[in-house]
Amino acid sequence: MKLDRKDILKALETITIAGEGKNMVESGAIANVITFGDEVVVDLVLHTPAMHIKKRAEDDIKKTILELVSPDAKIKINSKVEVPDKPEIKGKSIPGIKNIIGVASGKGGVGKSTVTANLAVSLAKMGFSVGILDADIYGPSMPIMFDVENEKPVSVTVDGKSKMKPVESYEVKILSIGFFTAPSQAVIWRGPMASKALNQMIFDADWGELDFMLVDLPPGTGDIHLSIVQSLPITGVVIVSTPQAVALADAKKGVSMFMSEAINVPVLGIIENMAYFTPEELPENKYYIFGKEGARNLAEDLEVPFLGEVPIVQSIREAGDYGRPAAMQTGSIIETVFEEITRNVVQEVVSRNENLPATEAVKITTMAGCSAVKK
């Protein structure tokens, strides 16, 4: 049987590569297709060095040709990785800050702020210099979690300009809208006011030298997220989810937003919070209250790293309420859990910085979809 090149290209149009959004032919991943009787040679060009994406693409090509063109086809794939040169970061960067990591979730109540706080103290224990920008404008919780509710940032002069000095607790620098409002006061702001407040905390602050700035993002995929990715060149984001289907559906939307062509921020991985319940008196027992391994399976489906799972342990809640993150409990299971997750996050950041170009601050080029714009 003689294979037809057009049939093969048509079949390959049914395949997409993770993160690219276009089919293999349209995106240019298929550089060439050559046929010799029942043999076909496919030249594949990828723009990411990730081995799991390369293997998945090769497997998809073989499977598709065998199913849609000929089950007797003899297939050879020549794969090549072309990673673009790293451009300079465009847009405003913050001098002295090496990595900016967003911590996001699709929905509220999954423990995103708790994870952020414990990642921060774990990084600090490893010897990194760390800061937290509490960007959850309408529900700031970092002042409580670090026992600095009554603290206020002081003004310092840097190069002749007045700047805010972040509050420091457990070797972590923190700025939050919670420092500027009474604990019982609701923040009733429209999007532009919230965005302006965020920009002041980002650029009118004396952060100093930081290895990592963690940005605790609000739930969802809204205005604050756009403001952050417009203002800052985010190194990557970590998605937090619980195992049940409702949370996973929203986490999937969060991943989709950051991986979209318009935003294009690398997803470093997914953390599963409240993965199982372990009673203090029965530390070996695991009760999967919200389902089992939902976030792990989602990470596999979306082809992003799974960074680890955090159990439901009473001391995590107590530690957050008392303002001393649970990862600081020396010798505890929680310390070990967060150390492992934090190591995974650091490894993904290192890998991302070695293999991908620097993230640019997003530039809004259209107001389509903004209902406030006059037609």
Phi, psi and chi 1 to 4 in degrees:
 res  aa     phi    psi   chi1   chi2   chi3   chi4
   1 MET       -  136.2  174.0 -173.0  175.5      -
   2 LYS   -99.2  126.5 -175.2  176.9 -179.7 -178.7
   3 LEU   -82.1  145.6  -63.1  173.6      -      -
   4 ASP  -104.2  126.1 -170.1  -42.3      -      -
   5 ARG   -59.0  -38.7 -177.8  174.3 -177.9  -87.7
   6 LYS   -63.3  -39.1  -69.2 -179.5 -178.8  178.6
   7 ASP   -63.9  -39.1  -68.5  -20.1      -      -
   8 ILE   -67.8  -44.6  -67.3  169.5      -      -
   9 LEU   -61.9  -40.1  -73.0  171.8      -      -
  10 LYS   -62.7  -40.4 -172.7  175.6  179.9 -179.0
  11 ALA   -65.9  -40.3      -      -      -      -
  12 LEU   -70.2  -16.9  -64.6  179.1      -      -
  13 GLU   -69.3  -10.4  -74.4  177.4   -9.2      -
  14 THR   -87.8   -2.3   64.7      -      -      -
  15 ILE  -110.0  137.7  -49.7  172.5      -      -
  16 THR  -118.0  154.8   57.3      -      -      -
  17 ILE  -100.2  136.8  -64.3  176.2      -      -
  18 ALA   -51.6  128.7      -      -      -      -
  19 GLY    88.1   -9.4      -      -      -      -
  20 GLU   -98.6  -29.0  -66.2 -159.2    0.8      -
  21 GLY    81.3  -18.5      -      -      -      -
  22 LYS  -109.7  159.7  -62.0  177.7 -179.2  178.2
  23 ASN   -72.1  164.6   69.7   60.0      -      -
  24 MET   -58.2  -37.6  -79.4 -171.1  170.7      -
  25 VAL   -74.5  -46.0  177.8      -      -      -
  26 GLU   -63.8  -37.6 -174.5 -176.0    4.8      -
  27 SER   -77.9  -12.3   68.5      -      -      -
  28 GLY    89.3    5.0      -      -      -      -
  29 ALA   -65.6  -33.0      -      -      -      -
  30 ILE   -87.3  101.0  -58.4  -61.5      -      -
  31 ALA   -77.0  -33.7      -      -      -      -
  32 ASN  -164.8  152.5 -163.4   16.3      -      -
  33 VAL  -133.7  126.5  172.2      -      -      -
  34 ILE  -125.5  135.4  -57.5  172.1      -      -
  35 THR  -117.4  142.9   58.7      -      -      -
  36 PHE  -135.9   93.8  -55.1   94.5      -      -
  37 GLY    62.8 -117.7      -      -      -      -
  38 ASP   -95.1   10.7   62.3   -9.9      -      -
  39 GLU  -104.3  145.9  -63.9 -179.8   11.9      -
  40 VAL  -137.1  134.8   56.7      -      -      -
  41 VAL  -115.2  123.8  179.1      -      -      -
  42 VAL  -113.7  124.5  178.0      -      -      -
  43 ASP   -93.5  115.8  -68.3  -25.3      -      -
  44 LEU  -110.9  127.8  175.1   66.2      -      -
  45 VAL  -117.1  120.1  178.1      -      -      -
  46 LEU  -110.6  153.4  -61.0  172.1      -      -
  47 HIS  -110.6   13.9  -61.5  -64.6      -      -
  48 THR  -136.3  139.3  171.6      -      -      -
  49 PRO   -84.1    2.5   29.4  -32.9      -      -
  50 ALA   -61.0  123.4      -      -      -      -
  51 MET   -65.4  -35.8  -71.1  -57.8  -63.2      -
  52 HIS   -68.4  -30.5   66.7  -80.7      -      -
  53 ILE   -72.9  -40.1  -68.8 -179.0      -      -
  54 LYS   -61.2  -47.8  174.7  176.3  175.2  -73.4
  55 LYS   -64.0  -42.6 -174.4  176.3 -174.6  -51.9
  56 ARG   -61.8  -42.2  174.1   73.3  176.8  -91.8
  57 ALA   -63.9  -44.0      -      -      -      -
  58 GLU   -64.3  -43.4  -69.3  175.3   -9.7      -
  59 ASP   -62.6  -40.8  -70.1  -14.4      -      -
  60 ASP   -64.5  -38.9  -74.5  -12.3      -      -
  61 ILE   -63.6  -48.1  -71.0  171.4      -      -
  62 LYS   -61.9  -46.7  -69.4  176.1 -178.1  177.3
  63 LYS   -63.1  -42.3 -178.3 -179.7  176.7 -176.3
  64 THR   -67.3  -43.5  -59.2      -      -      -
  65 ILE   -64.5  -42.3  -67.8  174.4      -      -
  66 LEU   -65.8  -36.0  -67.7  173.5      -      -
  67 GLU   -83.2  -40.7  -72.1 -177.4   -5.4      -
  68 LEU   -98.8  -19.8  -59.6 -175.4      -      -
  69 VAL  -112.5  -63.8 -178.4      -      -      -
  70 SER  -157.5  128.4  169.0      -      -      -
  71 PRO   -70.8  -10.3   24.9  -32.4      -      -
  72 ASP  -102.5    5.0  -58.5  -43.2      -      -
  73 ALA   -65.8  138.5      -      -      -      -
  74 LYS  -100.0  116.6  -62.9  172.4 -176.2  176.5
  75 ILE  -113.4  132.6  -55.1  162.7      -      -
  76 LYS  -124.9  132.9 -179.0 -177.2  178.2 -177.0
  77 ILE  -119.7  124.0  -58.6  173.7      -      -
  78 ASN  -101.2  107.2  -61.5  -39.7      -      -
  79 SER   -99.2  139.3  -61.3      -      -      -
  80 LYS  -138.6  138.7 -176.9  168.3   65.9  170.9
  81 VAL  -106.8  124.3  175.8      -      -      -
  82 GLU  -121.0   99.5  -68.7 -176.9   -6.2      -
  83 VAL   -92.2  124.9  179.4      -      -      -
  84 PRO   -63.7  151.7   19.1  -29.7      -      -
  85 ASP   -59.7  147.5  -66.0  -26.5      -      -
  86 LYS   -74.0  115.8  -65.0 -177.5 -179.2 -179.3
  87 PRO   -81.2  166.1   30.2  -33.4      -      -
  88 GLU   -69.5  150.1  -69.7 -176.0   13.1      -
  89 ILE   -67.6  127.1  -65.1  175.8      -      -
  90 LYS   -98.4  160.4  -63.6  179.4 -178.6  177.5
  91 GLY    84.6 -178.4      -      -      -      -
  92 LYS   -78.1  125.5  -69.3 -176.1  179.5  179.6
  93 SER  -108.6  166.8   59.6      -      -      -
  94 ILE  -106.1  114.6  -53.2  179.1      -      -
  95 PRO   -55.6  134.1  -23.1   33.2      -      -
  96 GLY    93.2  -10.2      -      -      -      -
  97 ILE  -103.1  116.8  -61.4 -179.6      -      -
  98 LYS   -81.0  -44.1  -64.1  177.0 -176.8  175.3
  99 ASN  -135.4  131.3  -62.3  -73.2      -      -
 100 ILE  -114.6  114.2  -57.7  173.2      -      -
 101 ILE  -111.7  119.9  -49.9  -60.7      -      -
 102 GLY   -84.4  136.8      -      -      -      -
 103 VAL  -113.5  115.3 -176.4      -      -      -
 104 ALA  -129.3  165.8      -      -      -      -
 105 SER  -150.9  155.3   64.6      -      -      -
 106 GLY   -75.3  -27.6      -      -      -      -
 107 LYS  -139.9  166.6   70.0 -171.3  -62.4  -65.8
 108 GLY   -82.7  163.3      -      -      -      -
 109 GLY    81.8   13.5      -      -      -      -
 110 VAL   -99.0    0.8  -61.5      -      -      -
 111 GLY    88.6   25.5      -      -      -      -
 112 LYS   -61.7  -44.6  168.7 -176.2   51.4   59.0
 113 SER   -67.5  -36.6  -64.1      -      -      -
 114 THR   -62.3  -44.1  -61.1      -      -      -
 115 VAL   -63.0  -43.2  168.8      -      -      -
 116 THR   -58.3  -48.1  -57.1      -      -      -
 117 ALA   -61.3  -43.0      -      -      -      -
 118 ASN   -74.8  -32.2  -76.7  -74.2      -      -
 119 LEU   -62.6  -40.8  -80.1  176.7      -      -
 120 ALA   -63.4  -48.3      -      -      -      -
 121 VAL   -70.4  -30.7  -63.8      -      -      -
 122 SER   -66.9  -40.8  -63.3      -      -      -
 123 LEU   -63.4  -42.1  -75.9  166.6      -      -
 124 ALA   -63.4  -39.5      -      -      -      -
 125 LYS   -65.0  -28.4  -76.9  165.9   61.6 -179.3
 126 MET   -78.5   -5.5  -68.7  176.5 -178.7      -
 127 GLY   102.6    2.8      -      -      -      -
 128 PHE   -82.7  151.6  -65.2  107.4      -      -
 129 SER   -88.8  129.4   50.8      -      -      -
 130 VAL  -133.2  143.2 -171.7      -      -      -
 131 GLY  -133.2  154.6      -      -      -      -
 132 ILE  -124.1  126.2  -66.6  179.1      -      -
 133 LEU  -101.8  112.2  173.0   65.4      -      -
 134 ASP   -82.9   93.9 -170.6   -5.6      -      -
 135 ALA   -91.8    5.8      -      -      -      -
 136 ASP   -81.5   77.6 -164.9  -11.4      -      -
 137 ILE   -55.6  -40.9  -68.1  -71.6      -      -
 138 TYR   -89.5   -8.6  -56.1  107.7      -      -
 139 GLY  -146.3   57.5      -      -      -      -
 140 PRO   -67.0  128.4   25.9  -33.1      -      -
 141 SER  -125.2   -7.7   49.4      -      -      -
 142 MET   -62.1  -37.8  -71.2  -56.3  152.6      -
 143 PRO   -57.8  -36.9  -28.7   37.7      -      -
 144 ILE   -72.1  -44.6  -64.8  174.3      -      -
 145 MET   -68.3  -21.3  -68.8 -171.3  166.8      -
 146 PHE  -111.3   13.3  -78.6   85.8      -      -
 147 ASP    56.0   44.0 -165.9   23.8      -      -
 148 VAL  -130.3   33.3  -73.7      -      -      -
 149 GLU   -55.5  -36.0 -102.2 -172.2  -61.6      -
 150 ASN   -96.7    5.5  -62.0  -43.0      -      -
 151 GLU   -83.1  155.4  -61.3  -72.8  -27.4      -
 152 LYS  -132.4  136.9  -59.7  -67.5  179.5 -172.0
 153 PRO   -63.0  138.5  -20.0   31.8      -      -
 154 VAL   -97.0  160.5  -62.0      -      -      -
 155 SER   -91.5  133.6  177.9      -      -      -
 156 VAL  -129.0  156.6  -66.0      -      -      -
 157 THR  -102.3  122.5  -58.4      -      -      -
 158 VAL  -125.6  118.5  179.8      -      -      -
 159 ASP    51.9   40.4  -62.6  -30.4      -      -
 160 GLY    81.0    1.3      -      -      -      -
 161 LYS  -114.0  143.6  -64.8 -179.5 -179.7  178.5
 162 SER   -82.0  126.2  179.2      -      -      -
 163 LYS  -132.6  158.0  -70.0 -174.7  174.0  -76.8
 164 MET   -80.4  137.1  -72.0 -179.2  -76.2      -
 165 LYS   -98.1  118.5 -173.9  175.2  178.9   62.2
 166 PRO   -57.7  149.4  -23.7   34.2      -      -
 167 VAL   -73.5  139.1  171.9      -      -      -
 168 GLU  -115.1  133.8 -166.5  160.9  -22.4      -
 169 SER  -148.6  131.5  178.2      -      -      -
 170 TYR    52.8   39.5  -50.3  126.1      -      -
 171 GLU    66.1   22.5  -60.3 -177.8   22.9      -
 172 VAL  -120.1  129.3  176.4      -      -      -
 173 LYS   -86.6  134.6  -63.9  177.2 -179.6  178.2
 174 ILE  -133.6  136.0  -52.4  157.6      -      -
 175 LEU  -130.4  134.9  -87.9 -177.2      -      -
 176 SER  -150.0  146.9  168.3      -      -      -
 177 ILE   -62.6  -20.5 -159.7   67.1      -      -
 178 GLY   -63.0  -20.2      -      -      -      -
 179 PHE   -75.4  -16.8  -67.5  137.7      -      -
 180 PHE  -110.4    3.1  -53.6  100.4      -      -
 181 THR  -130.1  156.0   60.1      -      -      -
 182 ALA   -69.1  146.6      -      -      -      -
 183 PRO   -54.6  -30.5  -26.7   34.6      -      -
 184 SER   -94.8    1.3   58.6      -      -      -
 185 GLN   -89.8  128.0  179.1 -175.5  -12.7      -
 186 ALA   -81.1  141.5      -      -      -      -
 187 VAL   -89.4  106.2  178.3      -      -      -
 188 ILE  -109.5   80.9  -50.5  171.5      -      -
 189 TRP  -124.3  148.2  -71.4  -12.5      -      -
 190 ARG   -80.7  167.6  -68.0 -169.8 -176.0  -85.9
 191 GLY   -51.1  -48.7      -      -      -      -
 192 PRO   -60.2  -36.3  -26.5   35.2      -      -
 193 MET   -67.2  -42.2  -69.2  179.2   66.6      -
 194 ALA   -63.5  -40.9      -      -      -      -
 195 SER   -64.8  -39.0  -61.7      -      -      -
 196 LYS   -65.3  -41.3 -175.2  176.8 -180.0 -179.1
 197 ALA   -62.3  -41.4      -      -      -      -
 198 LEU   -62.4  -44.7  -87.7  176.8      -      -
 199 ASN   -61.2  -36.4  -87.8  -42.6      -      -
 200 GLN   -65.7  -42.2  -73.7 -177.6  -40.4      -
 201 MET   -68.6  -26.4  -71.5 -164.3  -67.7      -
 202 ILE   -80.7  -53.8  -66.8  168.0      -      -
 203 PHE   -99.8  -17.6  -62.8  110.2      -      -
 204 ASP  -101.8   28.2  -66.0  -16.3      -      -
 205 ALA  -121.7  149.7      -      -      -      -
 206 ASP   -97.6   83.3  177.6   26.4      -      -
 207 TRP   -76.6  -23.4  -72.1  100.8      -      -
 208 GLY    71.0 -153.9      -      -      -      -
 209 GLU   -89.0  122.9  -61.7  -74.7  -31.2      -
 210 LEU  -129.3  136.7  -66.5 -179.6      -      -
 211 ASP   -77.0  -37.7  -65.9  -50.7      -      -
 212 PHE  -138.5  131.7  -68.3   92.8      -      -
 213 MET  -110.9  121.3  173.2 -170.5  -85.3      -
 214 LEU   -95.6  129.5  -57.0 -176.3      -      -
 215 VAL  -108.0  110.5 -177.2      -      -      -
 216 ASP   -81.7  100.5 -175.5   25.7      -      -
 217 LEU   -83.7  153.2  -68.7  162.5      -      -
 218 PRO   -71.9  166.7   25.2  -32.4      -      -
 219 PRO   -64.5  160.5  -15.9   28.0      -      -
 220 GLY    89.3 -162.8      -      -      -      -
 221 THR  -139.0   60.5   54.0      -      -      -
 222 GLY  -116.0 -150.5      -      -      -      -
 223 ASP   -61.6  -40.7 -165.0   55.4      -      -
 224 ILE   -63.2  -40.1  -60.5  -61.6      -      -
 225 HIS   -62.0  -42.9  -57.5   77.9      -      -
 226 LEU   -63.8  -40.0  -75.3  175.7      -      -
 227 SER   -61.7  -42.0  -65.2      -      -      -
 228 ILE   -65.7  -48.6  -71.3  -69.8      -      -
 229 VAL   -71.3  -21.3  -62.2      -      -      -
 230 GLN   -75.7  -35.5  -87.8 -174.9  -91.2      -
 231 SER   -84.3  -33.5  -58.9      -      -      -
 232 LEU  -126.1  144.2  -66.8  172.3      -      -
 233 PRO   -81.7   91.4   26.3  -28.0      -      -
 234 ILE   -70.3  126.3  -55.0  -70.6      -      -
 235 THR   -63.4  -43.6  -52.7      -      -      -
 236 GLY  -177.8  169.1      -      -      -      -
 237 VAL  -123.4  149.0  -67.2      -      -      -
 238 VAL  -111.7  129.9  169.6      -      -      -
 239 ILE  -101.3  131.9  -55.6  -66.6      -      -
 240 VAL  -109.4  133.0  179.1      -      -      -
 241 SER  -146.5  155.3 -179.7      -      -      -
 242 THR   -94.1  168.7   45.8      -      -      -
 243 PRO   -76.4  -16.4  -12.6   26.9      -      -
 244 GLN   -75.9  158.0   71.7  -92.9   42.4      -
 245 ALA   -59.2  -38.3      -      -      -      -
 246 VAL   -61.8  -44.8  171.2      -      -      -
 247 ALA   -68.6  -38.7      -      -      -      -
 248 LEU   -65.3  -36.7  -66.0  170.5      -      -
 249 ALA   -61.3  -40.4      -      -      -      -
 250 ASP   -75.7  -35.5  -70.5  -27.6      -      -
 251 ALA   -62.0  -37.5      -      -      -      -
 252 LYS   -61.9  -38.3 -170.6  172.5 -176.3  177.9
 253 LYS   -66.2  -38.2  -67.4  173.3 -173.6  173.9
 254 GLY   -61.9  -44.8      -      -      -      -
 255 VAL   -61.9  -43.4  172.5      -      -      -
 256 SER   -60.6  -39.4  174.1      -      -      -
 257 MET   -62.2  -49.6  175.6 -174.7   73.3      -
 258 PHE   -70.4  -28.2  -71.3  108.1      -      -
 259 MET   -89.0   -3.3  -67.3  179.7   71.4      -
 260 SER   -65.0  157.4   67.9      -      -      -
 261 GLU   -62.7  -33.4 -169.8  174.1  -18.3      -
 262 ALA   -70.2  -34.5      -      -      -      -
 263 ILE  -101.8  -51.1  -67.0 -170.6      -      -
 264 ASN    54.8   54.6 -166.3   28.0      -      -
 265 VAL  -107.1  128.2  171.4      -      -      -
 266 PRO   -60.3  136.7  -23.0   33.2      -      -
 267 VAL   -93.7  114.0  175.9      -      -      -
 268 LEU   -74.1  -24.3  -59.6  174.0      -      -
 269 GLY   153.9 -179.5      -      -      -      -
 270 ILE  -119.5  136.5  -63.4  176.8      -      -
 271 ILE  -110.0  131.9  -63.8  172.1      -      -
 272 GLU   -96.3  113.3 -177.1  171.1  -89.8      -
 273 ASN   -96.9  154.4 -166.2   27.1      -      -
 274 MET    55.5   41.8  -52.1 -177.0 -154.7      -
 275 ALA   -65.3  -38.5      -      -      -      -
 276 TYR  -161.3  163.3   53.3   85.7      -      -
 277 PHE  -103.5  131.5  170.2   61.8      -      -
 278 THR  -123.8  113.5  -63.9      -      -      -
 279 PRO   -68.5  146.7  -10.3   23.4      -      -
 280 GLU   -60.8  -37.1 -172.3  175.7   -3.4      -
 281 GLU   -80.9  -12.0   64.0  -84.5   12.4      -
 282 LEU  -130.9   68.8  -63.2  168.6      -      -
 283 PRO   -63.1  -18.2   22.2  -32.1      -      -
 284 GLU   -87.0  -13.7  -59.8  -57.3  -43.1      -
 285 ASN   -84.6  140.7  -72.6   26.1      -      -
 286 LYS  -128.0  125.3  -65.4 -178.5  179.4 -179.7
 287 TYR  -117.1  117.0  -58.7   94.8      -      -
 288 TYR   -89.0   80.6  -64.8   90.2      -      -
 289 ILE   -65.4  -41.5  -62.0  171.7      -      -
 290 PHE  -101.6   12.2  -63.0  120.1      -      -
 291 GLY   108.4  167.8      -      -      -      -
 292 LYS  -117.9  124.7 -171.2  174.2 -178.2 -179.8
 293 GLU    58.8   28.9  -62.1 -175.6  -15.2      -
 294 GLY   -62.8  -45.7      -      -      -      -
 295 ALA   -70.0  -34.5      -      -      -      -
 296 ARG   -61.8  -44.7 -176.9 -170.3  -67.8  -88.9
 297 ASN   -66.6  -36.7  -66.7  -26.5      -      -
 298 LEU   -64.0  -42.7  177.1   64.3      -      -
 299 ALA   -59.4  -40.6      -      -      -      -
 300 GLU   -65.4  -42.9 -172.2  175.7  -36.3      -
 301 ASP   -64.0  -39.3  -70.0  -16.3      -      -
 302 LEU   -87.2   -3.9  -63.1  177.9      -      -
 303 GLU    59.6   44.9  -63.0 -176.1  -14.6      -
 304 VAL  -122.3  155.4  -62.6      -      -      -
 305 PRO   -63.3  146.5  -22.6   33.9      -      -
 306 PHE   -98.3  120.0 -179.4   68.5      -      -
 307 LEU   -91.1  -16.0  -60.1  171.2      -      -
 308 GLY   140.4  173.1      -      -      -      -
 309 GLU  -126.5  143.7   54.9 -173.8   24.9      -
 310 VAL  -114.2  123.5 -177.8      -      -      -
 311 PRO   -77.0  165.9   28.8  -34.2      -      -
 312 ILE   -84.0  110.0  -58.3  173.3      -      -
 313 VAL  -130.0  133.0  177.7      -      -      -
 314 GLN   -56.6  -34.8 -174.3  172.2  -28.5      -
 315 SER   -65.6  -24.6   63.7      -      -      -
 316 ILE   -65.8  -46.4  -62.3  179.5      -      -
 317 ARG   -64.6  -44.9 -168.2  -85.8  -55.4  165.7
 318 GLU   -62.3  -41.8  -68.2  172.6  -18.0      -
 319 ALA   -64.1  -39.9      -      -      -      -
 320 GLY   -65.3  -41.2      -      -      -      -
 321 ASP   -67.6  -34.6  -73.1  -10.0      -      -
 322 TYR   -89.3   -1.8  -73.9  112.0      -      -
 323 GLY    79.5   30.6      -      -      -      -
 324 ARG  -139.5   96.3 -175.4  175.8  171.3   83.0
 325 PRO   -47.5  138.6  -29.1   36.6      -      -
 326 ALA   -61.9  -25.6      -      -      -      -
 327 ALA   -65.0  -10.8      -      -      -      -
 328 MET   -86.3   -3.0  -60.8  178.1   67.7      -
 329 GLN   -78.2   95.7  -62.5  168.5    3.5      -
 330 THR   -58.5  130.9  -55.3      -      -      -
 331 GLY    81.1    3.7      -      -      -      -
 332 SER   -90.3  164.3   68.8      -      -      -
 333 ILE   -64.8  -32.2 -176.6  175.1      -      -
 334 ILE   -69.8  -39.0  -64.1  -53.2      -      -
 335 GLU   -58.1  -44.9 -179.6 -170.1   41.7      -
 336 THR   -64.7  -42.3  -56.4      -      -      -
 337 VAL   -60.2  -49.9  163.5      -      -      -
 338 PHE   -72.7  -29.5  -84.3  108.0      -      -
 339 GLU   -63.1  -43.5  -82.4 -176.3   -5.2      -
 340 GLU   -65.2  -44.9 -178.6 -179.0  -11.3      -
 341 ILE   -63.0  -42.5  -70.2  173.6      -      -
 342 THR   -64.9  -40.1  -55.9      -      -      -
 343 ARG   -60.1  -40.5  -81.1 -163.6  -62.0  -89.7
 344 ASN   -64.6  -40.9  -70.0  -20.9      -      -
 345 VAL   -62.5  -46.2  170.7      -      -      -
 346 VAL   -60.7  -42.6  171.5      -      -      -
 347 GLN   -62.0  -41.4 -179.0   55.6   53.4      -
 348 GLU   -66.7  -35.7  -69.7  -58.2  -35.2      -
 349 VAL   -65.9  -44.1  171.0      -      -      -
 350 VAL   -60.7  -46.9  170.4      -      -      -
 351 SER   -62.8  -42.9  175.6      -      -      -
 352 ARG   -61.8  -43.7  174.4 -104.4  177.1  -83.8
 353 ASN   -69.7  -28.7  -71.8  -19.5      -      -
 354 GLU   -77.6  -32.2  -73.6  178.7  -10.4      -
 355 ASN  -110.4  -15.4  -63.3  -42.5      -      -
 356 LEU  -121.6  151.1  -66.9  177.4      -      -
 357 PRO   -67.4  159.3   23.0  -32.1      -      -
 358 ALA   -61.6  141.6      -      -      -      -
 359 THR   -72.3  137.2  -54.4      -      -      -
 360 GLU   -96.5  149.4  -63.7 -178.6    3.4      -
 361 ALA   -62.7  134.5      -      -      -      -
 362 VAL   -68.6  136.5  173.3      -      -      -
 363 LYS  -108.6  122.0  -65.0  165.8 -175.9   59.4
 364 ILE   -79.2  119.0  -60.3  -60.0      -      -
 365 THR  -109.1   -4.6   57.6      -      -      -
 366 THR  -147.4  150.9  175.3      -      -      -
 367 MET  -103.6   15.1  -65.6  -61.4  -73.7      -
 368 ALA   -58.6  135.0      -      -      -      -
 369 GLY    91.5   -7.8      -      -      -      -
 370 CYS   -91.7  108.4 -179.6      -      -      -
 371 SER   -68.4  -15.8   59.3      -      -      -
 372 ALA   -80.6  -12.2      -      -      -      -
 373 VAL   -76.0  132.1  175.6      -      -      -
 374 LYS   -73.1  133.0  -67.2 -179.9 -178.9  178.1
 375 LYS   -78.3      -  -59.5  -69.5 -170.3  -71.1
